[in-house]
Protein backbone atom coordinates (compact mmCIF):
# COMPACT_ATOMS: atom_id res chain seq x y z
CA UNK A 1 0.00 0.00 0.00
CA UNK A 2 1.33 3.43 -0.89
CA UNK A 3 0.89 6.98 0.29
CA UNK A 4 -2.65 8.24 0.66
CA UNK A 5 -2.13 11.29 -1.56
CA UNK A 6 -0.70 12.14 -4.99
CA UNK A 7 3.06 12.16 -4.53
CA UNK A 8 6.03 13.61 -6.36
CA UNK A 9 9.47 12.03 -5.87
CA UNK A 10 12.97 13.04 -6.94
CA UNK A 11 16.47 11.78 -6.20
CA UNK A 12 19.57 13.97 -6.21
CA UNK A 13 23.35 13.54 -5.96
CA UNK A 14 26.08 16.03 -5.20
CA UNK A 15 26.88 18.35 -2.33
CA UNK A 16 24.67 20.74 -0.39
CA UNK A 17 24.14 23.80 -2.56
CA UNK A 18 25.07 22.02 -5.79
CA UNK A 19 22.68 19.07 -5.94
CA UNK A 20 21.90 17.56 -9.34
CA UNK A 21 18.60 15.84 -10.08
CA UNK A 22 19.14 12.26 -11.21
CA UNK A 23 15.55 11.01 -11.50
CA UNK A 24 12.04 12.36 -10.99
CA UNK A 25 8.49 10.95 -11.11
CA UNK A 26 5.20 12.75 -10.77
CA UNK A 27 2.84 9.77 -10.81
CA UNK A 28 0.32 9.26 -13.61
CA UNK A 29 -3.40 9.62 -14.19
CA UNK A 30 -3.87 5.95 -13.24
CA UNK A 31 -1.22 5.75 -10.48
CA UNK A 32 -1.00 8.44 -7.80
CA UNK A 33 2.16 7.12 -6.15
CA UNK A 34 5.42 8.32 -7.66
CA UNK A 35 7.94 5.54 -8.43
CA UNK A 36 11.54 5.74 -9.53
CA UNK A 37 14.25 3.19 -10.22
CA UNK A 38 17.73 4.48 -9.45
CA UNK A 39 20.92 2.68 -10.48
CA UNK A 40 23.19 3.33 -7.48
CA UNK A 41 26.96 3.36 -7.01
CA UNK A 42 28.63 2.18 -3.79
CA UNK A 43 29.95 5.13 -1.79
CA UNK A 44 27.69 7.68 -3.50
CA UNK A 45 25.24 9.64 -1.31
CA UNK A 46 21.69 10.01 -2.62
CA UNK A 47 19.13 12.56 -1.42
CA UNK A 48 15.41 11.93 -1.85
CA UNK A 49 12.71 14.58 -2.00
CA UNK A 50 9.11 13.47 -1.50
CA UNK A 51 6.29 15.99 -1.69
CA UNK A 52 2.64 16.37 -2.56
CA UNK A 53 1.43 17.30 -6.01
CA UNK A 54 -1.34 19.27 -4.32
CA UNK A 55 0.67 21.41 -1.88
CA UNK A 56 0.58 21.47 1.93
CA UNK A 57 -1.42 19.16 4.16
CA UNK A 58 -1.09 16.09 1.99
CA UNK A 59 -1.41 13.03 4.26
CA UNK A 60 0.69 9.98 5.11
CA UNK A 61 3.85 9.25 3.11
CA UNK A 62 4.87 5.63 2.52
CA UNK A 63 8.49 5.39 1.32
CA UNK A 64 9.88 1.99 0.27
CA UNK A 65 13.36 1.06 -0.92
CA UNK A 66 13.86 -2.28 -2.64
CA UNK A 67 16.95 -3.89 -4.18
CA UNK A 68 17.09 -4.53 -7.92
CA UNK A 69 16.14 -7.95 -9.18
C-alpha positions in Angstrom: 0.0 0.0 0.0 1.3 3.4 -0.9 0.9 7.0 0.3 -2.7 8.2 0.7 -2.1 11.3 -1.6 -0.7 12.1 -5.0 3.1 12.2 -4.5 6.0 13.6 -6.4 9.5 12.0 -5.9 13.0 13.0 -6.9 16.5 11.8 -6.2 19.6 14.0 -6.2 23.4 13.5 -6.0 26.1 16.0 -5.2 26.9 18.3 -2.3 24.7 20.7 -0.4 24.1 23.8 -2.6 25.1 22.0 -5.8 22.7 19.1 -5.9 21.9 17.6 -9.3 18.6 15.8 -10.1 19.1 12.3 -11.2 15.5 11.0 -11.5 12.0 12.4 -11.0 8.5 11.0 -11.1 5.2 12.7 -10.8 2.8 9.8 -10.8 0.3 9.3 -13.6 -3.4 9.6 -14.2 -3.9 6.0 -13.2 -1.2 5.7 -10.5 -1.0 8.4 -7.8 2.2 7.1 -6.2 5.4 8.3 -7.7 7.9 5.5 -8.4 11.5 5.7 -9.5 14.2 3.2 -10.2 17.7 4.5 -9.5 20.9 2.7 -10.5 23.2 3.3 -7.5 27.0 3.4 -7.0 28.6 2.2 -3.8 30.0 5.1 -1.8 27.7 7.7 -3.5 25.2 9.6 -1.3 21.7 10.0 -2.6 19.1 12.6 -1.4 15.4 11.9 -1.8 12.7 14.6 -2.0 9.1 13.5 -1.5 6.3 16.0 -1.7 2.6 16.4 -2.6 1.4 17.3 -6.0 -1.3 19.3 -4.3 0.7 21.4 -1.9 0.6 21.5 1.9 -1.4 19.2 4.2 -1.1 16.1 2.0 -1.4 13.0 4.3 0.7 10.0 5.1 3.9 9.3 3.1 4.9 5.6 2.5 8.5 5.4 1.3 9.9 2.0 0.3 13.4 1.1 -0.9 13.9 -2.3 -2.6 17.0 -3.9 -4.2 17.1 -4.5 -7.9 16.1 -8.0 -9.2 
